[in-house]
Amino acid sequence: MPGTRIAALGHHQPSRVLTNDDLAGMVDTSDEWIRRRTGIVTRRIADEESVTDLAAAAAAKALAAAGLEPADIGLVTVATCSAIDRCPSIAAQVAAVLGIPSAVAYDLNNGCAGFCTALATADHAVRAGAARHALVIGAEKMSDVTDWTDRSTCVLLGDGAGAAVVSAADSAHIGPVVWGSDPTRSQAVRLLDDWHPRFSQDGQTVFRWVTTELAPLAREACERAGTGLGDLAGVVTHQVNLRIIESVVQQLDLPGHVVVARDVIDSGNTSAASVPLALSKLVERRDLPPGGPVLLLSFGGGLSFAGQVVDCP
């Protein structure tokens, strides 16, 4: 079976910046409290843009960077948990916006673990010959599902999208996925289901799970890819909370040359968009060497998780 690679990346964020001081005027909080608890300083909020708009903008950049035409794409998948549209899928709407003529298109809802899960499904599809090029997008408008009166969650969330073009290759540049879920903690991260869904999280459950379970999963993903932790060029985890990211990095005892994504400081928690958004920014800034192995790790509702080692485009 052929291998696959990430041929190109793209990202998009809304223009409106919501600061901690702005939030302090909305709920009982402060810039100091938010920074100390989460590490977040700003987040982006979409006003008129929809999840489809965010996804299509990021995907168009990735497609252009890959040097491909819309007709080259055989699969479009969008990881999202905040889309209000149920049918047609956001992926089908993105295909229509970009003029992709006949690709299979589907959405994947695995919460914050969505992008890495979608990346694995696209990797498998391309390896199997079902498509030669695939668009994999993580896009969220979390502001639509935020309870702006709940200071424990509203300070966390932001909007944005990141996209990757996955293409067939002569060798494997996307490593085997480590994925699964812990159904005993399925209620730890969820959207409460009424006619206006809202984000809810048991922060302590998430913190305990991530700080005990994520490092072993990271090591397993590297082992499956045949990559040592010391050989990594970068690590991009779900941008949930700076304290959690720093805790996981400390457990992995990474050497100083490994670049760690900390986009949560500027973008907040963008759920399924956070991994591709952070990765695309690192590549755009040339913080990662082309071809360097990067560990991707995501986790979220379910408690679901997925991660793999990919070679930087």
DRENFIVEX-397839 format. One record per residue: z, x, y of N, C-alpha, C in turn. Coordinates in steps of 0.05 Angstrom, whole numbers, always signed. Layout:
<nodes>
> n.w	n.u	n.v	ca.w	ca.u	ca.v	c.w	c.u	c.v
> Z	X	Y	Z	X	Y	Z	X	Y
...
</nodes>
This chain:
<nodes>
> n.w	n.u	n.v	ca.w	ca.u	ca.v	c.w	c.u	c.v
> +0	+17	-24	+0	+0	+0	+0	+18	+25
> -14	+9	+46	-15	+25	+70	+12	+25	+84
> +15	+44	+102	+39	+44	+119	+34	+28	+145
> +54	+29	+162	+52	+16	+188	+64	+34	+209
> +58	+27	+234	+70	+42	+257	+72	+23	+280
> +90	+29	+298	+91	+16	+324	+70	+30	+342
> +49	+16	+348	+27	+28	+364	+33	+29	+393
> +48	+9	+403	+54	+8	+432	+76	-12	+437
> +88	-10	+460	+110	-28	+468	+105	-39	+496
> +118	-60	+503	+117	-71	+530	+142	-88	+535
> +150	-91	+560	+173	-108	+566	+169	-122	+593
> +185	-142	+597	+184	-158	+622	+212	-170	+627
> +220	-168	+653	+245	-181	+661	+240	-196	+687
> +255	-218	+691	+252	-233	+716	+261	-216	+740
> +252	-224	+763	+258	-208	+787	+286	-213	+798
> +298	-236	+793	+324	-242	+805	+346	-227	+791
> +362	-213	+806	+385	-198	+796	+411	-213	+802
> +427	-217	+781	+453	-230	+784	+474	-208	+781
> +490	-203	+802	+510	-182	+801	+537	-193	+792
> +555	-175	+786	+582	-183	+779	+596	-197	+803
> +590	-187	+827	+602	-200	+851	+591	-229	+854
> +565	-233	+847	+555	-260	+847	+570	-278	+828
> +576	-268	+804	+590	-284	+785	+619	-289	+793
> +630	-270	+808	+658	-274	+818	+660	-297	+838
> +637	-304	+849	+637	-328	+867	+632	-354	+852
> +627	-352	+825	+622	-375	+809	+645	-382	+790
> +658	-362	+779	+680	-366	+761	+702	-346	+768
> +726	-350	+756	+749	-333	+761	+745	-306	+747
> +732	-288	+760	+727	-261	+748	+724	-241	+771
> +718	-216	+764	+714	-196	+785	+696	-174	+773
> +685	-159	+791	+668	-136	+782	+683	-117	+765
> +708	-111	+772	+725	-93	+757	+730	-104	+729
> +736	-130	+727	+742	-142	+701	+718	-141	+682
> +695	-148	+693	+670	-148	+677	+663	-120	+668
> +664	-101	+686	+657	-73	+678	+676	-63	+657
> +702	-69	+660	+721	-58	+641	+718	-71	+614
> +713	-96	+613	+711	-110	+587	+684	-107	+574
> +662	-105	+589	+635	-106	+578	+617	-82	+585
> +623	-69	+607	+605	-48	+617	+581	-58	+632
> +578	-84	+635	+555	-96	+648	+559	-95	+678
> +538	-88	+693	+538	-87	+722	+520	-109	+733
> +496	-112	+722	+477	-132	+731	+463	-144	+706
> +450	-167	+711	+433	-179	+691	+411	-194	+706
> +388	-199	+692	+365	-212	+705	+365	-241	+696
> +358	-259	+715	+358	-288	+710	+331	-299	+717
> +319	-314	+698	+293	-327	+703	+297	-354	+717
> +282	-359	+737	+284	-385	+751	+262	-403	+740
> +237	-399	+748	+215	-416	+740	+203	-407	+713
> +206	-381	+706	+194	-371	+682	+207	-383	+657
> +190	-390	+637	+200	-401	+612	+201	-378	+591
> +212	-384	+568	+212	-364	+546	+183	-356	+540
> +165	-374	+540	+136	-368	+535	+126	-349	+556
> +132	-354	+582	+123	-336	+603	+134	-308	+599
> +160	-306	+593	+172	-279	+589	+159	-265	+565
> +155	-280	+543	+144	-268	+519	+115	-259	+524
> +99	-276	+537	+71	-270	+541	+67	-245	+559
> +84	-243	+579	+82	-220	+598	+88	-194	+583
> +109	-194	+567	+115	-169	+551	+94	-163	+531
> +83	-184	+518	+63	-180	+497	+37	-170	+509
> +30	-180	+533	+5	-171	+546	+6	-141	+552
> +30	-131	+561	+33	-103	+567	+31	-86	+541
> +43	-96	+519	+41	-81	+494	+13	-80	+484
> -1	-103	+486	-29	-104	+477	-46	-85	+493
> -43	-84	+519	-59	-66	+536	-52	-37	+529
> -26	-31	+525	-19	-4	+519	-30	+6	+492
> -34	-13	+474	-45	-6	+447	-75	-3	+448
> -88	-11	+471	-116	-10	+473	-131	-29	+455
> -119	-52	+449	-130	-72	+432	-140	-96	+447
> -158	-111	+435	-167	-137	+445	-151	-159	+432
> -149	-182	+445	-135	-205	+433	-145	-212	+405
> -171	-209	+400	-183	-216	+374	-174	-197	+352
> -163	-174	+359	-154	-155	+339	-127	-163	+326
> -113	-181	+339	-86	-189	+330	-89	-211	+308
> -76	-205	+285	-77	-225	+263	-51	-239	+259
> -30	-231	+272	-4	-244	+268	+12	-241	+294
> +24	-263	+303	+42	-264	+326	+68	-277	+317
> +90	-262	+322	+116	-274	+315	+135	-269	+339
> +150	-289	+346	+169	-288	+368	+197	-293	+358
> +214	-273	+362	+242	-277	+356	+257	-288	+380
> +268	-312	+377	+282	-325	+399	+302	-345	+389
> +324	-349	+403	+343	-370	+396	+346	-389	+420
> +334	-383	+442	+338	-398	+467	+315	-416	+474
> +293	-415	+459	+270	-432	+465	+277	-461	+463
> +270	-477	+483	+274	-506	+482	+252	-519	+466
> +228	-508	+468	+205	-519	+453	+209	-514	+423
> +206	-535	+408	+207	-533	+378	+179	-531	+366
> +161	-546	+378	+134	-547	+368	+115	-555	+390
> +94	-540	+396	+86	-516	+382	+105	-493	+387
> +103	-473	+369	+121	-450	+370	+115	-434	+396
> +134	-418	+404	+130	-400	+426	+107	-380	+419
> +107	-371	+394	+86	-353	+385	+58	-365	+389
> +55	-391	+381	+29	-404	+385	+22	-406	+414
> +42	-412	+431	+37	-413	+460	+29	-386	+471
> +42	-365	+462	+35	-338	+471	+6	-331	+462
> -1	-338	+438	-29	-334	+429	-49	-348	+446
> -42	-372	+455	-60	-387	+472	-62	-374	+500
> -40	-365	+511	-40	-352	+537	-56	-326	+537
> -54	-311	+515	-67	-285	+514	-96	-287	+503
> -103	-311	+493	-130	-314	+482	-134	-302	+455
> -113	-302	+439	-114	-292	+411	-126	-315	+395
> -149	-311	+382	-164	-334	+372	-154	-347	+346
> -144	-332	+327	-139	-345	+301	-116	-332	+285
> -97	-320	+299	-75	-307	+286	-55	-328	+274
> -42	-321	+253	-19	-337	+244	+3	-332	+265
> +16	-354	+272	+36	-352	+294	+61	-368	+286
> +84	-355	+288	+109	-369	+281	+132	-357	+296
> +153	-373	+301	+178	-364	+313	+198	-358	+292
> +216	-340	+298	+237	-332	+279	+264	-333	+294
> +282	-349	+285	+308	-352	+298	+329	-339	+280
> +337	-315	+287	+359	-301	+273	+378	-290	+294
> +380	-305	+316	+399	-297	+337	+392	-270	+348
> +412	-255	+354	+408	-228	+366	+396	-208	+346
> +397	-215	+320	+384	-198	+300	+355	-204	+297
> +344	-221	+314	+317	-232	+309	+295	-211	+311
> +296	-193	+331	+273	-175	+333	+270	-157	+309
> +292	-144	+301	+290	-126	+278	+282	-141	+252
> +291	-166	+250	+282	-182	+227	+252	-188	+229
> +243	-196	+253	+214	-202	+257	+198	-176	+253
> +208	-154	+262	+193	-128	+258	+190	-123	+228
> +210	-128	+212	+208	-123	+183	+188	-142	+171
> +188	-167	+179	+169	-186	+167	+140	-179	+174
> +136	-169	+199	+109	-161	+207	+101	-135	+192
> +120	-117	+189	+115	-93	+173	+106	-100	+145
> +120	-119	+132	+113	-127	+105	+85	-140	+104
> +80	-157	+124	+54	-171	+124	+31	-152	+128
> +34	-132	+145	+12	-113	+150	+9	-95	+125
> +31	-87	+113	+29	-70	+89	+15	-85	+67
> +19	-112	+66	+7	-128	+45	-22	-135	+50
> -32	-127	+74	-60	-133	+81	-65	-160	+93
> -43	-174	+100	-47	-201	+112	-56	-199	+141
> -52	-177	+154	-62	-173	+181	-64	-142	+185
> -81	-134	+203	-83	-106	+209	-66	-98	+234
> -64	-117	+253	-48	-113	+277	-31	-138	+281
> -6	-134	+288	+12	-156	+293	+27	-152	+319
> +32	-174	+333	+49	-174	+357	+77	-184	+349
> +97	-168	+354	+124	-175	+348	+139	-176	+375
> +151	-199	+382	+162	-203	+408	+191	-213	+405
> +209	-203	+422	+235	-214	+425	+237	-225	+453
> +242	-251	+456	+243	-263	+483	+265	-283	+485
> +280	-282	+506	+302	-300	+510	+306	-308	+539
> +311	-334	+543	+321	-344	+569	+349	-354	+564
> +367	-336	+562	+395	-343	+555	+408	-359	+578
> +398	-356	+602	+409	-372	+624	+406	-402	+620
> +387	-410	+603	+384	-439	+597	+406	-449	+579
> +419	-431	+564	+439	-440	+544	+467	-428	+551
> +470	-420	+576	+495	-409	+585	+513	-430	+597
> +538	-430	+590	+558	-447	+603	+569	-431	+627
> +560	-438	+650	+566	-422	+674	+594	-427	+684
> +610	-443	+670	+638	-446	+676	+656	-430	+658
> +645	-418	+637	+660	-403	+618	+658	-373	+624
> +678	-361	+635	+676	-333	+644	+675	-314	+620
> +683	-322	+597	+682	-304	+574	+654	-300	+563
> +636	-318	+569	+608	-315	+560	+588	-313	+582
> +592	-326	+605	+571	-326	+625	+567	-299	+638
> +588	-281	+636	+585	-254	+647	+568	-236	+630
> +562	-245	+605	+548	-228	+586	+518	-230	+587
> +507	-253	+593	+480	-260	+585	+459	-256	+607
> +435	-249	+597	+413	-245	+615	+387	-253	+602
> +365	-252	+617	+339	-261	+607	+319	-237	+606
> +300	-239	+589	+280	-218	+587	+264	-219	+561
> +246	-200	+558	+229	-199	+534	+220	-171	+529
> +216	-164	+504	+204	-139	+496	+185	-144	+473
> +164	-128	+471	+144	-133	+450	+134	-107	+438
> +125	-108	+413	+114	-85	+399	+89	-94	+385
> +69	-76	+385	+45	-79	+369	+49	-63	+343
> +49	-76	+320	+51	-63	+295	+24	-62	+282
> +16	-37	+275	-11	-33	+264	-10	-19	+237
> -31	-23	+222	-34	-9	+196	-37	+21	+201
> -26	+37	+183	-27	+66	+186	-30	+79	+158
> -38	+104	+157	-42	+118	+132	-15	+125	+118
> +6	+127	+134	+33	+133	+123	+53	+115	+137
> +77	+115	+127	+98	+97	+137	+112	+108	+161
> +110	+94	+184	+125	+102	+208	+145	+81	+215
> +148	+60	+199	+170	+40	+201	+185	+41	+175
> +210	+49	+175	+225	+52	+151	+234	+26	+138
> +243	+28	+113	+253	+4	+99	+276	-10	+115
> +275	-36	+115	+295	-51	+130	+321	-54	+113
> +343	-53	+127	+369	-61	+116	+376	-87	+130
> +378	-109	+115	+383	-134	+128	+399	-152	+110
> +411	-173	+122	+427	-192	+107	+444	-208	+126
> +466	-219	+116	+484	-235	+133	+511	-237	+120
> +531	-245	+136	+558	-249	+126	+564	-279	+131
> +558	-297	+112	+562	-325	+118	+590	-334	+122
> +610	-317	+114	+638	-324	+119	+644	-323	+149
> +627	-311	+165	+631	-310	+194	+608	-323	+208
> +596	-343	+196	+572	-356	+206	+577	-370	+233
> +602	-377	+239	+608	-391	+264	+615	-373	+287
> +614	-347	+282	+624	-328	+303	+606	-327	+327
> +580	-330	+323	+560	-331	+345	+542	-354	+340
> +540	-373	+360	+524	-397	+354	+516	-411	+380
> +497	-428	+378	+491	-447	+399	+502	-474	+391
> +521	-484	+407	+532	-510	+401	+511	-531	+405
> +507	-548	+385	+483	-565	+384	+488	-592	+395
> +483	-595	+421	+482	-622	+432	+455	-623	+447
> +452	-643	+464	+426	-645	+478	+422	-623	+499
> +443	-608	+505	+440	-585	+522	+455	-562	+509
> +442	-548	+490	+456	-527	+475	+468	-506	+493
> +490	-495	+485	+503	-474	+501	+514	-452	+482
> +513	-428	+492	+521	-405	+477	+552	-405	+473
> +560	-398	+449	+588	-396	+443	+593	-372	+425
> +615	-358	+429	+620	-334	+413	+650	-330	+409
> +657	-322	+385	+684	-313	+379	+684	-283	+382
> +691	-274	+406	+688	-246	+413	+703	-227	+395
> +727	-234	+387	+744	-217	+370	+732	-214	+343
> +721	-236	+331	+709	-234	+305	+684	-216	+306
> +668	-219	+327	+644	-202	+330	+652	-173	+333
> +672	-168	+350	+680	-140	+355	+690	-127	+329
> +707	-141	+314	+718	-130	+289	+696	-125	+269
> +677	-144	+266	+656	-141	+247	+638	-117	+254
> +630	-116	+279	+611	-95	+287	+624	-67	+285
> +649	-65	+293	+661	-39	+293	+670	-29	+266
> +669	-47	+246	+675	-38	+219	+651	-38	+200
> +631	-55	+205	+609	-58	+187	+583	-44	+196
> +579	-40	+222	+553	-31	+232	+547	-2	+226
> +567	+15	+228	+562	+44	+222	+553	+49	+194
> +565	+36	+173	+554	+40	+146	+526	+30	+143
> +519	+8	+157	+492	-3	+156	+472	+17	+169
> +481	+30	+191	+465	+50	+204	+459	+73	+185
> +479	+82	+171	+476	+105	+153	+457	+97	+130
> +459	+72	+120	+442	+63	+99	+413	+61	+107
> +408	+52	+132	+381	+50	+142	+368	+78	+144
> +384	+98	+153	+374	+125	+154	+369	+137	+126
> +387	+131	+108	+383	+141	+80	+357	+129	+68
> +353	+104	+72	+329	+91	+61	+303	+103	+73
> +305	+111	+98	+282	+123	+112	+280	+153	+106
> +299	+164	+93	+299	+193	+88	+304	+210	+113
> +319	+198	+132	+324	+212	+157	+354	+216	+161
> +363	+240	+167	+391	+245	+172	+398	+236	+200
> +423	+229	+204	+432	+221	+230	+427	+243	+251
> +430	+268	+243	+425	+290	+261	+396	+294	+268
> +378	+281	+252	+349	+284	+257	+339	+263	+276
> +355	+243	+283	+347	+221	+300	+341	+231	+328
> +320	+219	+340	+315	+224	+369	+330	+204	+386
> +335	+180	+375	+348	+160	+391	+360	+138	+373
> +378	+123	+386	+391	+99	+373	+389	+76	+393
> +378	+54	+383	+377	+30	+400	+390	+7	+384
> +415	+0	+392	+429	-22	+380	+424	-47	+397
> +431	-70	+386	+432	-94	+402	+451	-89	+425
> +441	-97	+449	+456	-91	+473	+477	-113	+479
> +497	-113	+462	+517	-135	+463	+539	-130	+483
> +548	-105	+485	+572	-98	+500	+574	-68	+499
> +579	-55	+522	+579	-26	+522	+602	-15	+506
> +625	-28	+505	+647	-19	+489	+640	-18	+459
> +625	-38	+450	+617	-39	+422	+597	-17	+416
> +578	-13	+434	+558	+8	+430	+571	+35	+428
> +589	+41	+447	+603	+67	+447	+620	+71	+422
> +632	+49	+412	+648	+51	+388	+631	+58	+364
> +608	+45	+361	+591	+51	+338	+580	+79	+340
> +572	+88	+364	+561	+115	+368	+583	+136	+361
> +607	+130	+368	+629	+149	+362	+633	+151	+332
> +632	+128	+318	+635	+129	+289	+613	+144	+275
> +589	+143	+286	+566	+157	+274	+567	+187	+279
> +583	+196	+299	+586	+224	+305	+559	+237	+310
> +543	+226	+327	+516	+235	+332	+516	+261	+349
> +497	+279	+344	+495	+303	+360	+486	+296	+389
> +491	+314	+407	+486	+309	+435	+458	+303	+443
> +438	+312	+427	+410	+308	+434	+401	+279	+429
> +416	+264	+414	+407	+236	+407	+410	+218	+431
> +388	+206	+439	+389	+188	+462	+399	+160	+453
> +419	+150	+467	+430	+124	+460	+423	+104	+482
> +412	+81	+474	+405	+61	+494	+430	+47	+504
> +432	+45	+531	+454	+32	+544	+443	+12	+565
> +421	-1	+558	+408	-20	+577	+426	-44	+583
> +446	-48	+567	+465	-71	+572	+477	-69	+600
> +480	-44	+611	+492	-41	+637	+476	-55	+658
> +449	-53	+656	+432	-65	+677	+421	-92	+669
> +419	-98	+643	+405	-123	+634	+424	-143	+622
> +449	-136	+616	+466	-154	+601	+457	-158	+573
> +468	-178	+560	+461	-185	+532	+437	-204	+532
> +414	-194	+524	+390	-211	+523	+383	-219	+495
> +402	-220	+477	+399	-230	+450	+376	-217	+436
> +357	-232	+425	+335	-221	+409	+317	-203	+425
> +318	-205	+451	+301	-188	+468	+313	-160	+473
> +339	-156	+466	+353	-132	+476	+342	-107	+463
> +337	-107	+437	+327	-82	+424	+300	-74	+434
> +279	-92	+434	+253	-83	+443	+253	-77	+473
> +269	-91	+489	+271	-86	+518	+281	-58	+523
> +303	-52	+509	+315	-25	+513	+297	-3	+503
> +285	-7	+480	+267	+13	+468	+243	+17	+486
> +231	-4	+496	+207	-1	+513	+214	+14	+538
> +237	+9	+550	+245	+24	+574	+249	+54	+569
> +261	+60	+546	+264	+89	+539	+237	+103	+536
> +219	+89	+523	+192	+100	+519	+177	+103	+546
> +179	+82	+562	+166	+83	+588	+176	+106	+605
> +202	+111	+604	+214	+133	+620	+210	+161	+606
> +199	+161	+582	+194	+185	+567	+220	+198	+560
> +241	+182	+555	+266	+193	+546	+266	+200	+517
> +246	+189	+502	+244	+194	+473	+218	+209	+468
> +218	+229	+450	+194	+244	+444	+175	+228	+426
> +149	+228	+431	+130	+214	+414	+133	+223	+385
> +135	+204	+367	+138	+210	+339	+167	+214	+330
> +185	+216	+349	+213	+220	+342	+225	+196	+328
> +241	+200	+307	+253	+177	+293	+275	+163	+310
> +274	+137	+311	+293	+121	+327	+305	+100	+308
> +331	+99	+308	+345	+79	+292	+349	+54	+309
> +339	+31	+298	+342	+5	+311	+363	-10	+295
> +382	-23	+309	+403	-39	+296	+408	-64	+311
> +408	-87	+297	+413	-112	+311	+431	-129	+294
> +445	-147	+307	+464	-165	+293	+469	-189	+311
> +475	-212	+299	+479	-236	+315	+487	-260	+299
> +478	-283	+308	+486	-308	+295	+482	-308	+265
> +503	-315	+252	+499	-318	+223	+521	-308	+204
> +536	-287	+210	+530	-263	+224	+508	-248	+210
> +484	-248	+222	+461	-235	+210	+458	-207	+221
> +444	-190	+206	+440	-163	+215	+413	-153	+204
> +401	-134	+218	+377	-121	+209	+374	-95	+224
> +363	-75	+211	+358	-49	+223	+340	-32	+207
> +326	-14	+221	+307	+4	+208	+303	+28	+226
> +292	+50	+214	+284	+73	+229	+254	+72	+235
> +246	+75	+259	+218	+75	+267	+211	+100	+281
> +186	+108	+279	+176	+131	+295	+168	+122	+322
> +177	+136	+342	+171	+128	+370	+141	+130	+376
> +129	+109	+388	+101	+111	+394	+95	+131	+416
</nodes>
